Amino acid sequence: MEKQLITFQDLGQMDYKTAWDYQEQLLQENVRRKTEARNAVAGDDASAVDTKSIDTHHYLLFVEHPPVYTLGKSGDMGNVLLSEENLKARGIDFFKTNRGGDITFHGPQQIVGYPILDLEKFYTDIGKYLRNMEEVIILTLKEYGIEAGRSPGETGVWIDADIKGRERKICAIGVRSSRWITMHGFALNVNTNLDYFNFIIPCGIQGKQVT
């Protein structure tokens, strides 16, 4: 596989909607490049376009959001334990999003990462992409002396993942892709105020905690 250049951008503190719009902008620009490349090839030969040669760009965005809950496209509103009015009264934003997964929290002292990648230049397998993202988080935590792993059947990264009843999620993951261009990503708790998780059922998973 040819090495790929990924542009890193630290967006600092930014509200969720602004960051979401920026992701969409980068994704749609890459989709436009793919569409134009295919349209430039006449007729049935368009399917033979070498997708790896299309001039799409990869990005990794880091950002810290003010308190906000986001619900995935197939998420259950029943996992939000307060009304939107009560959330606003507490200064917490709420968005229904187009990513996978259920309800999660973003807030201060949490690293949120949004990879905008053209998977056709790597592999066209969303499951593999999710597992690789988990592995990157696991290896990063290990560098800081934190042993983490996966919980069977669940997406994300966990502490004490193999000890039933003690599993605690440290990193939530939810993504979207269009024409194999990704957006959304991961939320890694660093020194996050865990009280915010009391108002939701994190990721829609009953009986498991966060850390």
N, C-alpha and C positions, 0 to 999 in steps of 0.2 A: 504494500500500500504506500502510495506517495505521501510524504509528509505534508501536513496541512497547516497553514498559518491561521491562528486564531487571535483576533484582536480583543484584548482585555480592556474593559472600561469600568472604573469604579465610579458609580453614580452618586455615592455618598447617601445622604438622607433625601428621600424622595417619596411623595405620596404614591399610593398604589396605582391610581388611574393613570397618572403621567407615565409611570414606568411601563404599565400595560400597553398604553398607546405607542410608546417607543419601541417595545418589542414587536408589536404589530407592524409598525413602519419598516423595521429591518426585515421581518419575515416577508412582507408583501413585496419589498424591493427584490429579494431573492426569487420569489415566485415569478415576478415580472421578467427577470433575466432568463429564467428557465422557459417561460412561455415564448418569449421572443426568439430564443435559440431554436426551439422546436418549430415555430412558425416560419423561420427562415429556410427550413428544409421542406421542399415541396412534397405534397401528397403522402403516400404511404411510407415514404422513407423517413418521415418524422420520428417514427418509433426507433429508428436506428441511430438517433443522435447519441453521441457519447456524453452521457450526463456528467461524467467526471471532468469533462473539459469545459463545461459551462462556467462562466465567471461569477459564481456565487461567492459570498463572503461569510466567514464564520466569526461569531462574537461570543464572548463570555462577559455578561454583565453582573456586577456585584452591587447590591443596594441594601439599604436599611430603611424599612418603612415605619411610619407612625402606626399605632395600633389599628389593625384591620383584620377582619375575618373574610376568607374567600371560600366560596362553595364551588366544587367542580360541577361540570355540566350534567353528570348523572347523580349528583349528591342529593341527600335527603334533608329538607328543611327541618325535619324533626330532630336533627342532630344539632340544631342551633337552639339553645335552651332559653334565650331571651328574645323578645320581640325586637324588630328593627328600631322602634322608638326607644326602647330601653338601652339598646346599644348606643344610639346617638347621644342619649343622656349621659352615658359613661364616656363619651368621646371616642367611641370605637366605630370605624367605618365598616361597611359590609358590601361585598360585591359577589354577584353570581358570575362565574367566569366560564371560559370555553376550554378549560384544561380537564384532564382526567382526575379521578380521585373525588374525595368528599370534602368535608369542612376542615379548614386549618386556620391557624393564627399566624400573622406576621407582626413583628413589632420591634421596638428598640432592643439592642444588644443581641440581635439575631442576624446571621449572615444569610441573605437570600441571593441565590445564584440563578441566573437565567441564561442558559446556553442557547444561542441562535445558530444552529448547525445545519448544514446540508448533509443529511445522512447518506445520500447517494454517493458521496465521496468517501464514506467509511463503510457502511453496511445498511441494508434496508430491513431492519429488524427492530421494532420498538421495544420488544421484550429484552433484547440484548442491550439496547441503549439504557434502559432502566437499571438492569443488573450492573452495567459498567459504571453508571452514575453512583449507585450504591457502593461499589467497590472503591471508587475514588474517595468517597466520604469515609469509608472504613479505614482505608490506608492513611488518610489525612489525620483522622483521630488517633490512630496508632502512633503517629509522629509526636503527638502530645501526651502519650502515655495512657490513652483511653482505649480500652478494648471494646469493640463494638462488632455487631454482626447483623444477620438477617433473621426475621421471624417468619417461619414457613407460611406461605400463602399470603403474605402481606408485603406491600411495597414500602420501602423506607429503610432506615438504619436504626438499630436498637441497641441499648445497653442490657446486659444479662439476657440476651435473646434466647438462650438455650435453657433458661431456668423458669419453668412455668410459674406464673403468678408474680414474677419479679421483672418481666419485660417492661422496658421504658423506652419510648421512642425519643430519639434525640434529633432525628432529621426526617422531615416529611418530603415526599417527592410527588409531583404531579406535572404532566407535560401535555402538550398539544403538538401535532404536526400537520402540515399542509404541503403537499408535493414533496414530502420527506424533509421539509424545513421545520425545525423544532422551535418551540418557545415555551415559556414557563420553566419550571425546573425544581430547585430544592430550597428548603428552609432549614438551616442548621442552628439549633439553639446553642448559644454560647453562655450568656448570663441573662437569659430571658426571664421576665417575670411570669412564672408559671401560673399565677392566679388567673390569668386570662383564659387558660384552658378549662377553668371550672365552668365557664358559660357555654361550652360546646362539648360534644362527644367527638374528640379529635379523630379525624379521618373516618368517622362513623364506626369505630371499633370499640365495642363494649368491653369493660373489664381490664383494659390496659392503660398504663399511665404514660406521661411524658417526663422528660428530664432536660 
